[in-house]
Amino acid sequence: MSQVKSLYIHIPFCEKKCPYCDFTAFQGALHEEERYVKALVKEIGLYKKNRFETVYIGGGTPTLLSRESLKKIFSSFEFSENAEITIESNPGVSKEKLTFLKTLGINRISFGAQSFQDKLLKILGRAHTAEDIRNAVKWTREVGISNINLDLIYAIPTQTTKDIEDDLQEIAKILPTHISYYSLIWEEGTKFHFDLKKNMVEEVDDELEASWYFKIDEFFSTLGYGHYEISNFSQKGYESNHNQVYWRNEMYFGVGLGASGYIENKRYSNIKKLYPYYEMIEKLTYPREDVEILSNETIAQNKIMLGLRLIIEGAEVPKRYQKRLEALEKLGKIEKIGKNYRISKKYWYLSNQIIREIIFD
């Protein structure tokens, strides 16, 4: 097996489950913390000892874990001197906890900010305020962690163009090194999706949503941020190394409840139920519920799907898709850069549709 240089660790505990979230996460389950961390450490031990170059701890809310639990997790794997070590956090985290995170070797924090409009945070079911976001960024810098990502959402029910503009002005005051800005997805099985079907909430108009996307792009361009992936912006040199592993279709281990991984020609996902997870770990077996052996064709399609999200470098596309590419190039939907292809700027917003046209039409 080739060297796997990236590790994703999933922590499924939340203070409050958001109504739009379909991740594997449980509200009010911290009584399981000790047992879960013990199992997680055992699962990490099932993999060949690697020295990781990127580690991403996501959830859920990983920073809810105690210092002792976080120490145990970090003692179970090794990372290189210049590794990028990211942890997700709610903005309500304390300065003391941030200080501790730095001692573990964490050098990048991703805050689930979502919006600076308190009225929208309430709609999203968030437990923090705009002031919490400002404090979290300030304190993170004060404890010596400069690499900060803010996750934001647009196309929230009742959101207006002014809300978008106000959020952008708030970001301009803070200037985090990285921003992930996603449109709201109405995931099946979430409370938001249920409310939508019952006509209790309304989706934002498609044309308005598209105009916001390009407003966001233009704004970050004027601030000097690179728009390097369909939904991601960064200051120079602060692109997410870990997420680029995904977009470049490179290998990574995924551990923890509901985590997924990619090793050589296999994609796998772990089981999402807590007690069966414990049982499988006790037997020292990989806690997987799904393993897909990928054909060469599927691997090629994955590289296209993921690589075309990369705005600057694009994706290498096999010759068998040449006729479709030429047709899309004539329409101005894609363009060639060196040996690779990328989606043309005016069509970034329709990236998923264009990728389907290349692969499946």
N, C-alpha and C positions, 0 to 999 in steps of 0.2 A: 504493500500500500504506500502511495505517495505520502509525504509529510503533510498532515493536516495542521494548518497554522492558526485556525480560528475556532473559538468556542462560544456557544450561546448557552446561557444558564437561565432557566425560567423559574420565577418565584410567583406562585399563584395567589398570594394574599393581598387583599385590598381593604382599605378603610370603608370604602363605599363603591359598589359596582355601578359604573356609569350606564345610563340607559341606551347608549349607542355602541357599547363595547361587546364584542363577541370573542374576546380572548379567554383563555382558560384561567379564570380568576374567581376567587370566592371572598365574599364579604363576611366578616366576623368569624374567621376560621383560624385566627392566630394561635389558638390552643393546640393546633397541629404543628406549630413551628418546629419544635425540637425533633419530633419524629420525622418530619419532612426533610429537614436539613441533614439528619443522619442518613436517610435514604439517598438523598441527592449526592452526598459525598461518596457513598458506595457506588452510585452509578458513574460518577466521574472516574472512579477507580477501575471501572470495567474497560475503559479505553486505554490504548497504548499511551505511555507517558510521552507527552509532547511539550514542547516549549512554545507557548502560544504568542503570536504577534498581535492578535486582536482578541479581546474578550468583551462580551456584551451581556450584562445582567439585566434582564427585562422582566416584565410581569403584566398584571399585578403591579405591586409597589414594593420593589426590593428593599427600599430604605426603611420599611416597617420592621424588618428583622432586627433583632438585638445585636449588639456589638459582638457578643460571644458567637452567635450563629454566623455572622459575616466572617469572623476570624476562622471558623471551622471550614467554611466554603473556600476561602482564599488559601488555606493551608493544604487544600486537596489538589491543586494544580500549580504549574509553573508558567511564568511568562518572561519574555525577553526584556532586556533593559529598556528598549525603546518602544515597548508594546503600547498600543492604545487600549486602555481599560475603561469601558463605559458602564455607568449604572443609571437606570431610570429612577426618577424621583418625582413625587408631587411637590409643588412649590412650597407647601407648608412645612418642609423639613427644617429642623433647628440648625443653628450655626454650630452647635456642639457636635451634632451628627456629621455635618459636613467636614469638620476638622478631623473627626475619626476616619471618615472615608478616605481622606488623603493619606493617612498613615498606612492604609492597606495597599496603596499603590494605584488607587483610582485617579485617573488624570483627565477624565471627560465625564460630564454629567448632562443628562438629557431630561429636561423638565417638561412635564405635561402641562404646559401653560394653557393651550387651546384658544384663549381670548383674553384681552384686557378689559372686556366689558362685563361688569359684574352681573348684569341682567342676563347675558348670554351664558355665563358660567352657571347660573342657576338652572337655565333650560337644559344645559348639558349635564346637570347633576353633579357638578364639581364641588369639592369641599373647600376650595381655596378662593381667594380674592385677587384682584389685580395687584394690590399692595403686597400680597404674599409673593407674587412673581418678582416684583422689583427687589424685595428683600432677599429672596433666594439667590438671585443673580449677584447682588452686592456682596452677600456673605460668602458665596462660592469663590468670588475673586479675592476676598479678604483672607480666606484660609489658604490661598495659593493654587487654586485650580482655575486656569484661565480658559480652558476649552469647554464651552458651554453651548449646548443645543436647546432651542425652544421648539417644542411641537405645537403647531397651531392648526386650527380647523377653520375652513370657510364653508359657506352654503349651509349655515345653521338656520333652523326655522326662525323667522322674524328678523333675521339679520339684514342690515341695510348697507348701502354703499358707504354711508358715513361711518358705520361701525368698522368696516374694513379700513377706511382711511385713518380712523382714530387708532386702530390696532397697529397699523404701519408706523404711525408717528411715535407710538410708545416703543416699538422695537428700535426705531432710529435713536431714541434716547439711550437705550441700553446697549445696543450694538453687540449682541452675542456673536460668537465666532461661527455659528451654524444655525440655520433655520430649516425645519421640515414643515411644509405648509400643505396640508391635505384637504381636499374637499370631503365633506361628510358623506360617508357610505352608509346606506340604510341596510345594515346586515340582517339577514333573516334570523329570527329567533331572539332579537333584541327587543327591548321595550319600545324603542323608537320605531322599529319596523311594525310592531303591533299597532302602535298609535297611528302610524301612517295608513295602514289598512283600514282602520276604523275612522279615518278622516278627522282625527283629533289634532293632527299637525299637517302642515303643507310643505312640500319641497320648494326650494328656490327655483325660479324660472331658469331654464337651461342657458338662454342667451345672457341673462344677468350673471349667472355663475361663470360663464366663459369670460365675460368682461372683467370680472373680479380677478380671474386667473392672470390675465394679461396686465392688469393694473398692478398686481403683486409682483410679477416678473419685472415690469418697468421700474417699479420703486426700488427693488433691490439692486438692479443694474445701476441706478443713479447713486446708490450708496457704495458701489464698488464690489458688491458680492458677485461671485460666480454662480450662474445657474447651471450646475453640472449634472443634475438629474431632474427628471420631469417635475418632482415635487420638492427638490432640495437645493438649498442655496448655502454658500459658505464664503468666508473670507479666504484669501489665498493661503493654501497650505493646511486648511482645516476641514477638508472634505472628510467624510466619515470613512475611515479605512475598513471598518467592519462591514458596513452596508455595501461597500464596493465589492466585497467578497461575494455577496449574494448576486449583485447585478452583473458581475463578470462570470457568474456560474462556476465559482471556485468551491472547493470542498470546505466543510465545517462540521464540527460535532454540535449536536443540540442535546442538552440534558435537562431533565426536569419534566414535570407534568405538561403534556401537550406540546412539548418542544419538537421541532423538526430538524433534520440534519441531512447532509449530502456527502456521501463517501463513494468515490470512484463512480460506478454506474448505478448507485442505489440512492434513492430518496426515501427517507423514513419519517414517520411521525410517532411520537410517544402517546400512550394512552392518556385519557383526560380524566379518569376517575381515580380519586386519591387512594382508596384502600387496595384496589387491584394493583396500583403502582407499587405500594409498599410490599405486597406479596411477591411480585416479580423480582423486586430488588433483593428481598430476603433469599430468594433462590439463586441470586447472582446471575439473572438472565436480563437481557436488554428489554426494557419495558415498552416495547413497540406494539402498536396496534395495526400499523400499516407499513409495508415495505414495497416499494415499486422498483423493479429492475428495469432500467431505462435502455431502450434501443438506441442505436446510433442516430436514428431519425429524431427521436424524442429529445435526445441531448442537443442536437442541432437546433431544434425548435425552441428549446429552453434558452439557448444562447442568444437566439434572435429576440425572443420575448423580453429577456432581461437586459440584454445589451442595448436595445433600442430605447431604453429608458435613459441611457447615458447620453446627454445632450452634446457633450464635447467630443467624446471619442467614438460614440456610436457602436455598431455591431458588424462583425464580419458575417456576411450572408452567403451560404452555399450557392453554387451555380445553378442548382435545380430550381431555385426560386427566381432566376434571372428575369423571366418574362413578366412576372408580377411586379418585380422591382422597376423594370423599365416603364411599365404602364403607370405606376405610381409616381415615378420620377417625371414623366411627361405631364402629369396632373399637378406637379409641384408639391406633392405630399411628402416626398423624401428627397434627400440629396446625398451625393457621394462626397466623402472626405478621405482621400487616400484610397486604401483598400476597403474601407468600411462605409456603411450607410448610416444616416441618421434622419430622424424625422425633421422636416422643415419647421421653422419657428412658428408659423401661423397655425400649424396643425399639432403642436405639442399637446394641446388640450384634448385632442382626439387620439392620443397615442394608442390606447387599447384597441380602438376600432381599426386603426391602420395596421397594427400588428396582426390582428385577426385576418385582415385582407391578404397579408403576405403569406401567412401560414396555412390558412384554411380555405380560402376562396379558390 
